[in-house]
Amino acid sequence: MYTITFKTSDSVTDVTAAAGESLLEVARRAGIIIDAPCAGAGVCGKCRVRLLSGEVECEASTHIEERDSGEGWRLACVSRVSGEAEIFVPDSARDFLTGIRVSTDSDGDESRLFASLESAGVGLESRFSVLNPVFDEPTLDDPTPDMERFVRKLSAELGCEVRFTISALRLLPEMLRKHDFKVSVSCRNSGGIAEIFSVAAPSKARALGICIDIGTTSVAAMLCDLATGEVLIRGSCGNAQTIYGADVINRIIESTRDGGLERLRSAIVDKTLNPLVSEICAVSCVNVSEIISVSIAANTTMTHLLLGVQANALRMEPYVPAFFSLSNLTAGAIGLNVHTDAEVHFAPAVGSYVGGDISAGVLSSMLWNSDELTLFVDLGTNGELVFGNSDFMMTCACSAGPAFEGGEISCGMRATSGAIEACKIDTETMAPTFSVVGEVPPAGICGSGIIDIISELFRAKIINAKGSFIREGGRVVCDEHGIGRYILALAEGGNREVFISEVDITSFIRAKGAIYSAIETMLASLDMDSSMIGRVLVAGGIGSGIDMENAVRVGMLPDIPRDCFEYIGNTSLMGAYAALISEGAREKLSEIGGMMTYLELSAVPGYMDNFVAACFLPHTDSNRFPSVEI
């Protein structure tokens, strides 16, 4: 056994490791965060660490240049313990996964959504309220127990049965006597039963809820007043499961290993959701026990892993999940650090790879209430599509891979500080002009930047329809294997070179081809084509930064009038919010889940042919993209 010392910018951790273990395995066991989108397969090149002293056995990798190797840089997944060693771990992945961002800003989306739901006939009455009952104090002549006294009083006022949670009952005796039998309570009224969750000083009780969008890469949440619908604060952070792979397949595989399912459950509950909720509450001066309702929208795999339910069947034909919808779950049962009796509602899934995040997104997009044929596209770690209107809705998912969020791209990264998010390339000089998140020196390229760069390279005739470089010199160079790359930023001032290579472009072309071929296959199954699309609603993590013209030029989205495209934000979170606040919206969400027809693309004979045809810029059939100059 050997001691491996991991050093970060602010910590030193010694770990005992056996010879032959990979540095990535050792780091995970010690809770050291190393970014590994490919889950240790050695193909993404993101798990860079620096050997400060000692020795490790390391396989050669095209992701580590000779100069970097001489400076001690290694890939953790292909470096194996062979003795004592000191390893430096960069902070980039840790900053994303552990950094919690909170904001009180409001863009008015909640009010607009509720106005749309109300006009569509969805009832918006809240089931939650805060009550301020006043009681007669007990006497020798009237020694009625506290709870019975309370129930008798409120039942007469509300005209329904009244019940106490055990948490509220434990508070009742002290609070009644401390405040002269004048208290306030948070209450949920459902099915003719008023359930009491908390007892507080007069006018101090609050009925709060939290809605959460659990993405494969990121998690977003909003703390809300359940009685008024007001959003009090927003928060977001990375999904700690990312250290086990960027995509759901790698995480499902991890879940099948010894202890893997519990590691993944703990990563999302203990290391992601609970810290996020705690930070939101701390900033808002809220006690976590005041949160008495939780609404969650997540894809099918994320929901299974959150609950500790084995998801392995999802990746094997016939792709059958353990469940689509759930009810009667409490926060205490799944380990969420809110009121232990808080109800937890999950948006219903539709298919093995179309989850509650999509049904929630469809709810908030109002697609289900539109006469116009609408294409809903959710772009993130995976690609999910819905097409239809108020008469019908069909949905499918495609294996776009993590390219849209920087995975499988040499200099790819998430849309955080240092990411190139937009780019233009001069046709004559081949020089780039780009914008960077945070206005700092570029460190990599995020999804929207990748789309822009490849579109611009194609427009400037620097690459051909196959994604191969056809112009040389200047920004275009080749390595010793003859693989070309376009340099966006030089390695200077301590920064790495930022580039995009032919291998990267090939990965992106496969990802965009999966999206476009899924659209075409779904439309063809309905005996329709893209000319019949009235609107395209783009949602998801990278949607806000996408230049729709460039997305069409590379053949990711259909060539239809550009005014048909609209970015509509985080629809999954907004759908979860509506279901949190309104019983009518929750019922409509369940109805929407049942309305959608799931198309399993792998079972459609023509899908692979469509996919292969779409793996060109923009497509092998130029007639599909008449507005794109070839």
N, C-alpha and C positions, 0 to 999 in steps of 0.2 A: 504494500500500500504506500501511496505517496501523498504529500501535501501539495495541493494546488492553491495558490493565493490569487484571488481575483481582486483587482483594484479598479475602482471607479473614481470619479472626480471627488467624491466625498466619503468613500468607505473602503475598508479592506476586509475581505472575508477569506478565511482559510477553510478548505474543504479536503477531506480525505477521499482519495480516488484510487481505483484499481488500474493496473496497467491495461491498456487497450480501450479504456472508456474514452468516448469523444468528449472534448471540452464542452460541447453543447449539452450533452447528457449530465455532466458534472455540474455545470452552471444551473441547469433547471432544478436539479435535486437540491441545490443550495438556495433556490429562490432568486438567483441572479438573472436579470432580464437581458436576454440577447435576442435581437430580432432575427427570425428565421422563417420567412414566409413559406418556404418550400418544406418546412418541418424537418430539416436536416438531410434532405436528399442531395444536397451539394450542387443544385442547379441555379439557385437565385443569387448567390454571391453576397447576401446581405449580412451574414453572421460574422462580420469582420471583427477580429480581436487582435491585440498586439502582444507578442511574446517579449516580455521585458527581460527575463532571465530564465535559465534552465533550458530544457529541451522537450519537444513533443515530436511525435512521428506525424508527418503531414503529407498528404497526397497533393500532387501538383494540381493547380486549378487555373483555368483561363481567367477567372475573376480576380486573381491577384497578379498584378504586373510585377516584372522582375525588380523594379525599383522599390515597390512597396514591400515585396518579399524580403529584400535586403534590409529594410527598416523594421522587420519583425512582424509584419501584418500576415495574419493567417485566417482561414475560414474555420470557425469553431467546430463545424459539423464533420470536417474531414481531418481534424487534428486530434491525435490520440495520445493519451497519457503514457509517457515512457520514463518519467522521473519527476523530481521536484521542479516546479515552474511557477513563475509570476506572470500573470496575464492581466493586461489592461483592457477593460470593457468600455467602449464609448457610451455616452449618455443618450444618444439619439432615440433609441427604442424605449428606454426607461422614461424619458421625458414625455413621450407620447402616451405610454400606458399608465403612468402614475400621475400625470398632470391632470388636474380637474379644473375645468373652466366654468365659471358661473357668471350670469348676467341677469339684470333686471329689465333689459330692453324689451320692448314690445312692438311688433310690427302690425298689430291689428288683425292678424290672420284668424285668431279665435273668434272675434266678433263677426268677421265675414263668413266664416264657416257656419256659425250658428244661424246667421241670417239665411244662408242657403238651405240649411237643413230645415229650418222653420218654414220656408217657402215651399219646400218639398213635402210638407205635411208630417215631418218628424217631430214628435212631442219632445220638448226640452225641459220638462219639469225635473228638478233635482229630487233625489230620494233622501237627501241629507239635510239636516237642520240643526240649529243650536237652540235649545230651550232653556228658559229661566223660571222653573217652577218654585213656588213658595209653599212651605208645609207648616202645618200646626205641629208644635213640639209635643213629644210624647209626655204623658202624665201618668199618675197611678191609675187614673180612671180610664186612660187610653194608652196602654202599653204596646200598641201595635208595632211589630218589628219594622226596622227602617225600610227594608226593601218592599215589604208589603204596603207600608204607608205610601211609599213613592209610587208603586205600581197602581194602587187604588186612585191616587190623585191624577196621575197622567192618563190612565186609561179612561177616566171620566172626561178629561179635557180633549183627548185625541180621538176618542171613540174607537179604539183598537186595542189589541193585546200589547202589553209592554213586557219586554224581557231585558235582563241584564247580562252582559258579558262578565266573566269572572274577574276581569281586570277592573271593570267599573265597580263591581260589588266590593272589592277590596278597598276601594277609595271611599265608598259611601259613608260609613259611620264617622270617620274622622272629619270629612269635609262638611257634613251636615252640622256637626257640633261646633266646628271651627268658625262657621259662617252663619250661625243662628238659623239654621234650616233654610237658608236662602243660597241656592247653588245654581250653577249652569251645567248643562250636559250636552254632549254631542250625540246625535241620534240618527239612525238609518231606518227609514220606513219602507218596508217592502213586503208585499203579499199580505197586507193587513196586520203586520207585526212591527212595532216600534222597538228597535234594539238599541240599548244604551251602551256606548263605548267608553265614555270617560265622564268623570265628575270633577268640576273645578269651581273656583270661587265665582261669585255672581258676575255674569257678563265676560268671563275669562275663557270659557270653553271654546274650542275651535274644531270644526269638522274639516280636516284637510285630506287631500289625496295627492297621489303622484302618478303621473303617466310616464311610461318608459318605452323607448324604441331601442331594442337590442339588435344592433347590426353585427355582422361578422367581424368588422373591424372596429367600429365605434359604437358608443352608447350615448343616448341623449335622453334628458328627462325634464319634466316641468312640475313644480310644486304648485298646487291649486287650492283655492277655497272652494270646497264642494257645494256650499250653500249658494254662492254667488257666481261661480264659474271663473272668478278672477285668477289669472296666472300670477303667482307671487314671485317666482324666480325660475330661471332655466339653468341647466347644467349639462356638461358633457365630459366624456373621457374616453380613453381607449378601452377596448375589450381585452382583458388580461389573457383570454384564451389564445390571443394572437401568437404567443410564444410557442404554441403547439402547432402552428401552421396558419397560413393566411386564408385558407379555404375550408369549407365544411368537410370535405372528404378527408383531408389530413387529420382533422380533429376527430372525426368518427373513427379513423384507424387508431389514433392515440387512445380513444376511449376503450378499445378492445384489449389494450395491454394491461398488465397487472397494476391495479390501482388507478388506471387511466381515467375511468369514468368519474371517480371522486376528485381527481385532480382538476378535471374540466369543470365539474360542478362548483368546486371551491373557487376556481379562477373567476367565474362569472358572478357568483353570489358573494363570496367573502372578500375577493380582491378587486371587484369592479362595482357591483351594485351597492353594497353596504357602505364602502367609502364614499361613493358619489352621493348617496342619500344623506349620510352624516355631514358631508361638507355643505350640501344645499341647506340642510336644517340649521347648521351652525351659522352660516351667513345670514339666514333669515330669522335667527333667534327663535327657532321652533324646536320643541321637543319631539323627537322621532315618534313618540307614542301618540302624538296628535294626528298622525297619518293613519286614517282608518279605512282607506280604500286604495287599491293599486290596480292600474290598468297597464297591461304589457302587450306590445306588438313585437313579434320576432319571427324569424323564419323557422321552419319546421325543426331543423337540426338544433338550433339554439334553444328552442323550447324544451326539447328532449333533454339536452345536456344540462340545462338549468335545473331541471327536476331530478336529475340523476337517473333518467330512464335510458336504457341502452338504445342507441340509434343505428346500430350496425346494419339492420335490414334496409335502411334507407338507401344504401349504396349498392344493394344487390337486387337484381331483377327478381320479383316484380316491383321492387321499391315501395314496400309497405311500411308506413309509420306505425308506432304504437297507438297513436290517437291523433285526431284532428282538432277536437275541442274538449275543454275541461270546465268543470264547475265545482263550486263548494270547496275551493282551496283557500287556506288561510296563510298569512305571512309567516306565522310561527312554524307551520308545517314545512315550509321550504327554506327557512332560515333567513328571511328578510328582516332587517333591523328596523321595523316600524311597529305599530301596535300589533301585539301578537295575534289578536283576533281579526285584524284587517282582512277584508275579502281581497283576493287576488284574481283578477279577470284576465284571461288571455284571449286576444283576437283569434278567431278560428282559422286554421290552416285549410288549404284547398287541395293540395297535393304534396308529394314528397319533397318537392323543391319550390313550391309556391306556398308560403306560410302566412301567418297572421299579419306580418308586416305589409303584405300585398292586399289582403282583404281590408285592413285598416286604411291603406293608401287609396283604395278604390272608394271607400266610404267618404273620405275627405275630399277626393277629387270631384265628386258628384257625377262621375261617369254613369253611374247606375240610374241617374235621373235625367239623362240627356237623350234627345232624339237623334243627335248627330253621331255618326259612326266615329268612334274615338279610339286611338291607340295610346295606351298607358305604358310607359317604359320606365322601369326602375333600374338605374345603373349604379352598381356598387361592386362588391366583391363578386357577386353573381349578377346575372341579367334575368329579370322577370318581366313578362309582358302580359297585358290584358287588352283585348280588343272587343268592342261591342258598344252597346247603348242600353237604354231602358228595356229593350226587348230581349236581349241576350248578352252574355259575356263569356268569352273563351280566354283561357289563360295557359301559359306555358313558361318554362324556365330553360335557360341554355347555359352550358358550361363555358362562360366567357373567361373564366380564370381570373386571377388577381391583377391582370395587366392594367385595368382601368384605375387601380389604386396604387400603381407603381410596382407591383409584384412581377417577377420574371422579366424585369427591365433592368439593365445593368446599373443605371443611375436613377432608377425609379424610387420614389418615396411618396409618403402620404402628403396631403395638402397642408403641411405645417411650415413653419418658418424655414426659409431657404429653398423652397420648391419653386421651380419655374412653372408658372400656371398659364401663361399665354406667350405666343411667339409669332414673329413675322420674319421672313427671310428675303433678303434682297436678291432678285433674280440674277442680276449681273455679277455682283461681288460674292454672293453666297453668304454674306454676313448676317448674323441673327440680331434681332432686337427683341428683347423679352422682358416680361415683368415677373417679379419674384415675390412670393408671399413674405410679408414682413419687411420688404425693401432692404434685404441684407444680401451679401454675396451668395450666388447660387450654390446649393449643395446637392441638388438633384432635380428630378422632374416628376410632377404629379400627373394625374390622369388627364386633366384638361390640357396641360402642356404637351403631353404625349400626342394627343389628337392634333393639336395645332402644329407641332413640329413635323409630324409625318405628312399632314396635309400640305404644309408649306414646301417641304422637300419635293413632294410630288408636283405641286403647282410650278415650282421653279425648275422642274425637269432635272433634279439632282438624283432622284431615284426613279425607277421605272415601275410599271404596274405590278411587278413581282416583289418590289421592295428592295431591289438591288441598286447599288450606286452606279450611275452611268456618267457622272462627272467627277473629275479628280482635281487635286490641288486645293490650296487654301485650307478650308475647314474640313475637307474630306481626306482621310488618311486610311491606310490599310495596315493591319498587323502582319506578323510573320506568317500567318496562315492565309493571308489574302482576304481576310474579312474586313470590310470597310466600316468606317464609323464617321459620324459627323460631329465635330467638336463645337459645343455651344459655349463653354467657358474653359479657359486654360488652367492648368494646375499652377497656382501661384499664391503667395501670401499664406501658405499653410493649407489652402483648400485643394481638394482633389479635382482632377479634370472631370468636367461634366459633358457627357456625350450620349449619342444614341447610335447603336450599331445595327448592322444587317440582321443579326440574330434577334435583337430587340424588336425591330420592325416586323420580322416574321411572327414573333409572339403576338404583337399587337394585331397584325392582319388576321391571325386565327381568332383572336378575341372579337374583333369587330365583325368578322365573317360569321361567327356564332350568333351574334345579335341580329344581323341582317337576314341570315337564312332562317332564323326562328320566326321573324316577322313574315317572311315570304311563305314559309311552310304553314303557319297558322292561317294566313289569309287564303292560301290555296285550299286548305281543308274546308273552308267555308265557301269555296267557289268564288272568291273575290280576289282583287289585286290592290296594289297601293294607291291607284287612282281613286279608290272609293273611300280613302281615309279623309275625314273632315278635319280632324284635329290630332295633334300628337302632343301628349302631356308627358314631359320629362321630369322624373323625380329621382331622388337618390343622392348619395354623397357627392358625386362629381358633377351632377347636372347643372349646378349654379354657374360653373365656370366654362361650360361648353360653348364654343362658337358653333352654332348650328350649321352654318355654311361649310365649315371645315368637317363637321361630322358627316355631312352629305358627301363632300368631295372624296373622303376616304372610303365611302360606301358602307358606313355604319347604320345610317338612317335613310329611309326612302327619299327619293328625289321628287318631292312635292313642294308646292309654294311655301316659302320660308315663313310667311305669316301664319301658317298652320301650327307652327311649333311654339310651345310655351313651357317655361320652367316653372314648376309649382312647389318646389321646396321639399321639406321632409314631411311627406304626406303620411307616412307611417306614424310618426309622433302625433300629428294632428288628429288622425283617426283614433289613436289611443286616448287622446285628450277628450274627444267628443264622447267616447264610450265611458270615460271616467265620470264625466259631469252629468250626462243625460241617460236615463233609462231607455228612452225612445231611441237614442243613437246606438245604444248597446244592442237593442233588439234588431235594429236595422243592420248593424254589423253582422250579427248572426245570420240574418236573412241573406245578406250579400254573399257570405261564405257558401251558402247553399245554392245560390243562383249561378255561380261560376262553373263552367265546364273545364276540367283540367285535361290538357293535351300532353301526353307523354311523347316528346319528340323522338326519343330513341325507338319508339314503336311505329313511327311513320316512315314508310319505305323511301320516300323521296327526300328525306331531310339531309342525309349525308351527301347526296348529289347537289342539293342546294348549298350546303356548307362548302363543299369543294369549289363550286362555281363562285362563291362569294370571297374566296381567299385570294383576291387580287384587288388592286386599286383602280377604280372603285369596285369593279366587277368584271367577270369575263364577258358578260353581255352588256356592251356599252349602251344599248337601247334603253336599259333600265335607268340610266343616268344621263339624260339628254342635256342637262344644263352644265355638266362637268366637262371641261376642256381636257381632252386626252392627249 
